[in-house]
Amino acid sequence: MIRLENVSKYYKSLCVLKDINTSMAKGSIVALIGPSGCGKSTLLKCINGLTPVTEGKIFVDNVEITSRKTDLNKIRTEVGIVFQQFNLFPHLTVRENINLAPLKVKKMNKNDVEIQTMYLLEKVGLLDKIDKYPDQLSGGQAQRVAIARSLAMQPKVMMFDEPTSALDPQMTQEVLDTIKSLSKEGMTMVVVTHEMGFAKEIADKIIFLSRGRIIEEGSPTRIFNTPGNEITEKFIKSILKSKNEILHTQNEVG
Amino acid sequence: MYEIDFNVIADTLPTLIKGIEITLFISLISSLAAFLIGITVVFLRTMCTTPFRAAGTAYVEIIRNTPLLIQIYFVYKALPGLGAFLSPITCGIIALSIYTGAYISEVLRSGVNSVNIEQYEAAKGLGFNRLQSFILIIFPQAIRVVIPPLGSQFINLVKNSSLVSFISVSDLFYVIYKGAVDDFRFFEFFLVGVVLYMTLTGIIALASNLIEKYVEFHGKEVRT
């Protein structure tokens, strides 16, 4: 479904991604993990052409998106992206946020769009918020609307860029549940996340990035239980440790 | 001792009304044209490639760094030399639109710059092209924050329209000036001028305040 060949990305002389070679199968769920600033988000943005790559090729559904001839706007309708900060359009209601792209970009019929929007909102459990403005939603609700908005374009791939990093634990769960329910429907997904438990649970494949390089990739069980590299091991330990500390303090307070 | 006598105004009422009509006409058409110019230029300067940006910047800098009166005369006196013969009113409208358009584009640009960069990414990520992103997503957010300065630009336009009297358009200022000079009734006529111009601009100020409240209500409702 997605294939990357020798992808590198530089911002002037700063190397953000270096020689990325990997592939993501149709219907699979790939989790990108790694320390902050390692290039995870940049990689996602390269895959739907939001950021141009410096070198290398990216194929989505056998179309080379890094070619100059490719219509990037079309690719972006096929690869949906959900951002850390939700990025809903604040001047539009929930309904308009979800309707807008199918109507204007895909030129879908208005009735079909309305029906689809209701269906999607029902799916993320927010049908009652249809006429609210983004300001009136909680973080978790806003993120679920953002997911519905992306799904409205009927993408072949969904990408999530740290979808829960701006949320508190309770809201995190509702967003993760929404993503999980999508995974059951066979959607191809790429998720950048710091939620290791979540990555372990839903991912078919984990890619560990550090300083713009792929250090390791493989099944969750292998990466988490027998990491083949000490950087990976250190990272996973430190994340799990900080998680445990949080749980510990919560228990003490409780 | 000078005796104030407002009866002279009554005698020139028909010409005064005619003057108001012309000022209103020029202001309305120029406002619309200037607004369209402003939107186009801000689109070029914020969403397009370098040559378009440069062209937009050049336009703004040339226009706002030269006196409006020169621009009015330029259109009125220089264009006929190039073969374009236009009525004085048309020349006035063209000059005022081009002049105010530059200022409006600057006001709108500050609004566009205030829109979060992530909104562009979100729009792009959904497949909107540049024009669609601008019209549907960026511009509606940008204009909300610049309504007060935008209102000031339209007010300025109405006041600046008095300069077209220099190219023999009988607008409100021209009528007042002529009345004053003909009868030596400077106090009465200019006082009436002040009141009339204030009425016209006051309407814009009021409208601007109402629009500001209206969009605020729709953008930021109280949480329920």
Interface residues (C-beta under 8 A of the other chain):
Chain A: K45 N48 L50 N73 K74 R76 T77 G80 I81 F83 Q85 N87 L88 F89 P90 H91 L100 A101 K104 V105 K106 Y133 D135 Q136 R149 S150 M153
Chain B: N116 E118 Q119 E121 A122 K124 G125 L126 G127 F128 N129 Q132 L136 I137 P140 Q141 R144 H218 G219 K220 E221 R223 T224
